[in-house]
Amino acid sequence: MKKIAMLALLTALASTTAFAQKSGGLVNPHAPATNHAQSGGFSGPKASSTTVEQAKTLGDDTWVTLQGTVEMQIGKGLYQFRDASGTINVEIDDKRWNGLMITPKDKVEIQGEVDKDWNSVAIDVKQISKVQ
């Protein structure tokens, strides 16, 4: 009886990922588009945008706003971001997507902090939104 109960439990746990709903992120550009409405937030002037080239020269933990595209996923939570001045790696935690679905063709605005290590620069994204 214990073997049957254990087998049922393991089967239930293994199948929950098959029914999990995707909660945002970079999607296949050939998939059909869906609209997601944002519910709340600040409405007013925003800080001026920074370019990728400028962001690479700023100090660690400097707050930046960038506009461009997320081109591809290069690791778990790590993406390549591009604007007119170049590319930079951006770290986007799952919770930051807030159900937003984007493709490499969508222009987005990201806000976050410059994350400098010994030999690399990335942006730790705190907020991402589509630019209309």
N, C-alpha and C positions, 0 to 999 in steps of 0.2 A: 504494500500500500504506500509506503514511504517513497519507493522508486517512482510510482505513478504520479504522486503529488509533486515530487522534485522535477520530473520531466515536464509536467504541465506548467510549473513555475518558470522553468528555463525557456520553454517555448513561448510563453507570454512575454517574457522580458526580451527575447530576441526579436519578436515580431513588432514591438512598439516602435522601433526605428523605421519600419516600413510604413507606418501610418503617421509619422511625424510630419508636420506642416512646415514648409520652408518659411522663415521669418524675415526674408530680405537678403539682399546681396547682389553680386554681379551675376547676370543671367545670360543665357545663350542669346546672341543677337538675332537669331532666326525664330525665336519663340514669339507668340503673339503678345502685343503690348497690353498692359493693364494699368489702370489709374488708381492711385492711392492718395487720399486726401490727408493733409496734415491737420491735426487737431490741437491747436493752441500754440502759444509761444509769444515772443516779443514782436511787435510791429512798429518799426521805426528805423532810424538811420543805422547803417552797419559800418563797421570799421572798413577802411580801404583794403582792397585786395593786394596780395603780395604775389610775385611770380615765383616759379620754382627756382629760377636762378638766384633771386634775392634770398629766398628761404634757406638755400644752402650756405649762405654767408652769415646768417644770423646766429646768435648764441643759443645754447641749449635752453630749453623750456620757454623760448619766445613764442608768443601766441601769434598765429598766422591765419589768414583767410586766403584760400586759393580757388580759382575757377578753372576747370578743364574737364578731362575725361579720365575715367578709370579704365585703363586699357586691358589689363589681364590680372588674374590671380597668380601669384608666384609662390605662395605658401599659405599655411593656415593663418588667416587673418592678415596676410601681407599681400599688397596689390601694387601694381605699377600705375602711377598717375602721370598724366602729361598735360602741359599747357604749351603756349606758343614759345616759351623760353627753354623747354626741356622736360626731362622726366625725373621723378623722384619716387622712392618707395614710400608707401603709406600703410600704416597699421590701423586696421578697422576691426574692432571687436564686434562680435555678432550683435550685441545689444545696441550698438550705434546705428545699425541699419533701420531699426524701428519699422520694419515691414516694407521699406523702400526697395523697389526692384529697378535695377538700371542695366543698361547694356553699354558696350564701349562707344556707342554713337550718342549717348545721352550726355549733355553738358551738366556738370554738377558743381556745387560749391562745397568745399570742405573747410572746417575750422578745427584747429588743433594746435598742438605744441611741437616745436622742433625738437627732435630727439637725436642728439649728437653722441656718437661713440668714438672710439679711437680713430677708426678709419671709415666711418659711414655716417650718413645723415638720412633721417627718415622723418615723417610727420606722424605723430600719434593723434589720430583723428578722434575728436570729441563729438562732432556733429557733421552730418552729410545731408545734403538736400539737392533735388533737381533744380536746375535753372530753367525757367520757362522762356 
